[in-house]
Amino acid sequence: MSRKKVLIIDENGFCRVCSALLALNGFGSECLQDAGLIDLADNLEAFGLVVTSYPYGAQVLEILKESELPLLVLSDSLSDTLLSRLKKIRNSCCMVKPLDYDKFNSFVRQTLTEVTN
């Protein structure tokens, strides 16, 4: 059984930090900045989870509306706009920054376990 990776769509600095956290817990990841979003919808099968921040990854929310791929959005605060957008995505979750790394890793582990089973 091949393990799915986490796709991180964010600024380069956050991508490096998030990738390192995931690697420490045995999760593979790949980073993507906005430039690669054009082909994103056609290349999701290798991933078990998408992680992005809001509003940086707002474009991702539109792309993933029709996808079954789990989405984790990290935000500084919850807003009516963000909650409204997340309601349109079947398999989405939001965590408020600063992150609780134990909860983050637990969420990733549980999500990737469900996706690969």
N, C-alpha and C positions, 0 to 999 in steps of 0.2 A: 504494500500500500504506500503510495507516494504521499508525502506530506505537503499540504498546501502552504503557500507563503502568505505573508501579510504585505499588502501594497500600501505604502505610505505616500500620500500626496500632500506635500507641504513644502515650506521653504527649506533650503539646503541644510541649515543649522539644525532645525528640528528633526529633519530626516536622519541625520547622522546620530543624534542623541537617541531617537526612538529605535533606530536599527540596532544600536549598541545595547539598549535595554532588552530588546527582543532576543538578540543573540545570546545574552547572558542567561536567558531562560530557555535556550534551545530552539527558538523560532527563527525561521528564515524570513527575510524581508527584501523588498525592492523599493527604491525611492523613485518618485516621479514628480517633476515640477510641471507647471501648467502647459509647457510647450508640447508635452506628450499626450495631452488629453484628447486630441483629435481621434486617435486610434484606440482609445481606452476601451470603448464598448465592445470592440471586436477581440480583445485580448485578455479577458477576465478569467478564463478557465484555469489558469495556473494559481489563482489566488483563492484563499478561503476567507479573507477579511480585508476590507479597505479601511484605513485610518486617515482622517484628514482633520484639519482645524477649520473653524468657522470664524470669520467670513472668508478666509483664504481659499478654502475648497468649495465655495458655493457652487461653482460650475459642476463639480462632481455630483452634487445632489440631483441636478437635472439629468445627468447621464445615467445615474443608478436608479432612477424612478421605476424603470421597467425590469430591473434585475432582481434576482433572488439573493445575490451576494450580500452578506452581512456588512453593514457600514457602522463604524464608530466615529462619531464627530466629537472633537474636543473643542470646548469653547470657554472663553473667559467668564461668560454669564449666559443665562437662559433668557431668551427674548421671545415675544409672541411670534415674530417673524421666523426665527429658527424652529420653534416648536411646530408651527404651521407647515414648514417645509419638510420636517422630519415625519410628520403624519402621512405624507404622500409616499413615503418610502417604506415598503413592507417590512424590511428587516434592518431597522436602524436603531441606534442607541446613542445617547449623548452622555459625556462625562464633563464636569466642570473643572477647569484648571484652578489651582495647581493640582496635578494628578496625584492620586494615591496609587503608588506604583504596585502595591500588592493587589489592589482591586483591578488595576489595568491588566496586569499579568494573568490574574485569575480569569478575567473576561476573555482575553485572547486565547488562553488555554481551553476554556469551555467552548468558545465559538469554533475554534479549529478542530476540536474533538468532534463536535456535532456535524461539521461540514464533511469530515473525512469518513464518518461512520454511515 
